[in-house]
Amino acid sequence: MSSSQGSSPVPQSSGGGVTSDGHFRKPRDLPAASRHCRTPHSLPDVCPKEPTGDRRGLCDGPSDVADQHRWTVYNSKVNLPAALNDPRLAKRESDFFTKTWGLDFTETDVMPSFYLPNISREHFSSYLQDTAQREKIHERCKNACPNKDDLTVPTITCNHDKARAELEQVPKIFMRPEFVLNDLATFNAVLPWSHFSVAGGKNSRDVASSRLLQEKLSHYLDVVEVSIARQISLRSEAFFHAMSSQHELQDQMRETANAVAKLRARTAAIDRVMCRGPLRALRDILTHNNCIKLHNKLKLMAAVHQTQPTVQLLLSTSEFVGALELIATTKEVLQQELQGIHSFRHLGSQLCEMERLIDKMMVADFSTYAQSDLNRPFEEDIQVMEKDRLQSLVFGLLRQRKLDFLDIYSEEMIRAAKNVVRQCVLKFVSQISEIDPDTIKLHEQMRLMTLQQWFDLLKDIFEHFILFLKRIKATLSVVRNVVLEVLDSSLRSRLADVSSATNHSDSRANEDEEEESGGSALHSGEAELAYLTHEGLFISDALNEVEQRNSTAAQLKAQTRLEACGSDSASVTTESSSSREHNSNTTSSLPIGVTPATSEDVMPSDLELGRVANNIQELLYTASDVSHDRCVKVLMTRAKDGSLERLSSSEFVCLSRAVESFARETEELCGRRSVSLRGALQSQANRFVQRFHEERKTKLSLLLDNERWKQAEVPAEFQDLVDTISDGRITLPDRKSTGSEDRKPSDFLCVDGQKYAVVGTVLLLIRMFLEYCQCVNDIPSITTDILTRLADLLKHFNSRSCQLVLGAGALQVVGLKTITTRNLALASRCLQLVVLYIPVIRAHFETRLLPKQYSILRHFDHITKDYNDHIAEITAKLVAIMDGLFEKALSKYEVKAPMPSACLRNVSKQMAKMHEAINELLPEEQTQMLFLRINGSFKLHVKRQLARLGVINDGGPQYGLVMVDVAFYSESVQALRSLERLDLNMPEIWEQKR
């Protein structure tokens, strides 16, 4: 409501209303304009901002309290609701959007549109010509009527200060943002009840206080209302301008509504004439396409419905790969094409259960195949049984990631290896009538066989195991080829995927270029059509007809693939390569957006396939080890009672050769050097060497204990044996030389032109160490052991012969009456013959030893030294015998006639006997050296006796008698054979004159 006090009537002439120029002018109050200052530059804040808790913020800007003396309620020109508009904004009357969009709306610069033309002044030239007259009239009116805003600054300032002083009379508590009378403290501050009487009665003082308080609050209210009315009067023009603008806006809205109604009527006509027919055609096309999709879905469902019977049919013929392919394809179609079909809600779980059943069936079938393949008769020439079946099983197991099928084959292989030995033993036992196979265990049956029978059995077992390993190798080769083919197919498919991805990226780049060049108009048209609907169908669906046709074709392909999986499974499982080709074909026929469950997804990774290939090779190694282990069982069963230790060297050599031949063949076949059989043979070889050595050492001891140390005749076969050694062949002859039995034995053994008188023990010793050398030739693995045993044998011969001859042990052992010089000479000659052959034996062993084993050859150096020491002791013994004779005979020597004396005759006789005993045994050089030493002993004793008798070299009678005996002695010695040129140097018997 407006105030009537102090207000002037609103003039209707040039002071207000609509002027001739079409602009609205608010009526003015000229007398009031002269008394009040209303400037837009410093408007009082009648609508403060929301409180923020800072009380100082009330005094930062213009305040109604500070300026209350500048404005009264009598200055109000408009009603109170106009105060709801924000009076703080300059030119409020032209800002229509702030009221609707809030205080935060700001005018921002808008980028000029590229699709609007540039407007210049020439476009408004016609309008300016029409409104030029009215603009001139408007300008004259503005100059004639001064604006109420054009007031002096001092008047404005004075009114502003007066209004502020009036507002300051109002307590600050009413201006606070948190002013609420519900608060007890605020209520007590506004209404101070403490000034009133506590008693319930009303006295004159309480009435006066309440009246005073009411008048004070009324005064505060009047001050605030006057300030608000003053602010409203300052914006009266903006209010009336807004009202006029609202009327104009309503007129424009009415015109717009009429235009929209006409547009709708026109659009309805267009829809009736031009759109309903094409939309109906599009709807019919969509309906037709949906029917086609439904038909294809039904056909696909019919094909899926036949999956279970087809899988059962395939399983009845063991076509596991075809069944797995059909199940995988069906599961893929269920997930991609038939997802959500209620009738197939249990089919997925049924297919998974069938897949697990197929896994068990494949494992069982592979186990059955392994049993049949490994246990079939060896008379069959076929290396791989049912190759196609094996390839199908391996591919199916790989497809299902059953990578432990090699463990199944390994277990069956171990059982089959045991069965190989059992079958061979039963076959041989059935041919031997002495053995009852029903009452005797298998290992006892082998022990009851003769050596030849057992050896034939062992060779038969070796042959069967070679065939066994050949079959395993052929089977594993087929499995490895399947694994390698799958691995190669995986690599090729990855390369194809990489190349296709590259081609796809190139094609996408070309399409993008084409779209940039000429597709903008098409896109805008499609976008407009996509928003138009008719009876719930999008027109943009019609634009996807090509894609719908592609989807329909994909469903047909999926159905065809299901039928192909069911009908062509036999060809799929025939060859693993054809099954993989089928996988690639079915993958290409998948619908758009379907992730193919091809062999790349279900097949093992390249790392797993490589591990399987390595396990195949390890399985072949295991087959070799198992075969060797079973042969070791056969060998150890026979050796348990020590029968192998009692083999002769030739028999053990045959066994060693058979084992080495088998080990070599398995190594070539499997590429693995198995050590179990060789180790068992080495163990038996060590036992054989021990027994071999003990037998010969015992035999040598018996021969030495029975040796009478007399010269033995040398049979022709021993001479031939020695001749063979001289020719460089240190081996035993296989059989006796032709005509050796017809030749008579000789007295001496001829070695390199020298004659050796030997005893029979030495001849057998030569044969013995040749047997040791032959063992080394036949069994190279026992070289070091044989060498130490041979060295022990030679040491035993040397020590035992020394005990018997030099130690006179033969007197008690053999019963000899005495050890003669002939016995000693013969023993020395035998030792010399052995020493002669030690370097030959050493060279033979050195060629069969490794360089790091040469240190063991030092045994021969020690043996040679021992033998030479023994020979020297025998020679010294011979000299000692004669020395004793000389001492005994010459101690009675007297220089007196007749000459030669009897003493010298006896000495000469003993010298002749010594010569007779050793002349045929020792060579000429050794005989001469021996007699020189004996002659030296004789001269020593003669010299001592002459010195004791006092005979000197003075030319007297006694000197002459001595010289006669000496001449007789010299003639007697030099008369012996091979001693004619022996220099006796007899003058040494005389003491040298000083």
Buried (B, 14 or more C-beta within 10 A) or exposed (E): EEBEEBBEEEEEEEBBEEBEBEEBBBBBBEEBBEEBBBBBEEBBBBEBEEBEEEEEEBEEEBBBBBBBBBBBBBBBBBEEEBBEBBBBBEEBBEBEEBBEEEEEEEEEEEEEEEEEEEEEEEEEEEEEEEEEEBEEEBEEBBEEBEEBBEBEEEBBBBBBBBBBBBBBEBEEEBBEBEBEEEEEEBEEEBBEEEEBEEEEEEEEEBEEBBEEBEEEEEEBEEBBBBBBBBBBBBBBBBBBBBEBBEEEEEEEEEEEEEEEEEEEEEEEEEEEEEBEEEBEEBBEBBEEBEEBBEEBBEBBBEBBBBBBEBBEBBBEEBBBBBBBBBBBBBBBBBEBBBEEBEEBEEBBEBBEEBBEEBBEBBBEBBBEBBBEBBEEEBEEEEBBBEBEBBBBBBBBBBBBEBBEBBEBBBEBBBEBBEBBBEBBBEEBBEEBEEBEEEEBEEBEBBBBBEBEBBBBBBBBBBBBBBBBBBBBBBBBBBBBBBBBBBBEBBEEBEEEEEEEEEEEEEEEEEEEEEEEEEEEEEEEEEEEEEEEEBEEBBBBBBBBEEEBEEBBBBBBBBBBBBBBBBEBBEBBBBBBBBBBBBBBEBBEBBBEEBEBBBBBEBBBEEEBBBBBBEBBBEBBBBBBBBBBBBBBBBBBBBBEEEEBBEBEBEBBBBBBEBBBEBBEBBEEBBEBEBEBBBEBBBBBBBBBBEBBBEBBBEBBEEBBBEBEBEBBBBBBBBBBBBBBBEEEEBBBEEEEBEEBEEEEEBEBBBBEEEBBBBBBBBBBBBBBBBBBBBBBBBBEBBBBBBBBBBBBBBBBBBBBBBBBBBEBBBEEBBEBEEBBBBBBBBBBBBBBBBBBBBEBBBEBBBEBBEEEBEEBBEBBEEBBEBBEEBBEBBBEBBBEBBBEBBBEBBEEBEBEEEBBBEBBBBBBEBBBEBBEBBBBBBBEEBBBEBBBBBBBBBBBBBBBBBEEEEBBBEEEEBBEBBBBBBBBBBEBBEEBEBBEEBEBEBEBBBEEEE
